[in-house]
Amino acid sequence: MIFISAIGQDSHRFVNEQSSRSPRRCLILGGVEIPGTPPLEGNSDADVVLHALTNALSGLSAVPVLGKETDKLCEAGITDSSLYVRVALETLGDIRLTHLSFSIEAKRPHLAEYIVAMREKIAKLTGLPAKSVAITATSGEGLTAFGRGEGIACICIASAILKKYPSSFQGSP
């Protein structure tokens, strides 16, 4: 058995509600609507948690999903980031996801009351038990734009196992 891991990251700034041409949206993190805070700017629902997860899954499979693939989906009106996660999960093949760990940096909103719901939503989406999905949040003591409340950033580490290296892992680096 071979243990592998990958890291995914994403960040978005908050929508400037005075100058935004975007239709009225809610802030969504980890597939959970969070009231009372402006949404994040993006051509999708801008769910930084699910985007970081998608990038981590892409890191496991070495198949990029965010970018050209998701831009096509957005152009077709598909902006739900849970679909991007599903597309990335399909690239895993024989890779078996075992654990996810997320770190969210945001001054606002206060996320403690939403973490359980996010863990459950992500667990259901990925087929993992909720105990295998960890989420922490920090303000970063205001040292970055995210800690100052200008947006939200998320890092995801995905752990998985392989029985053997698939042929797609062989060849030139």
ABEGO torsion letter per residue (X at the ends): XBBBBBBBBBBBBBBBAAABABBBBBBBBGGBBBBGBBBBBEABAGBAAAAAAAAAAAAAAGBBABEAAAAAAAAAGBABAAAAAAAAAAAAEABBBABBBBBBBBAOBBAAAAAAAAAAAAAAAAGBBAAABBBBBBAGGGABAAAAGABBBBBBBBBBBBABBBAAABEBX
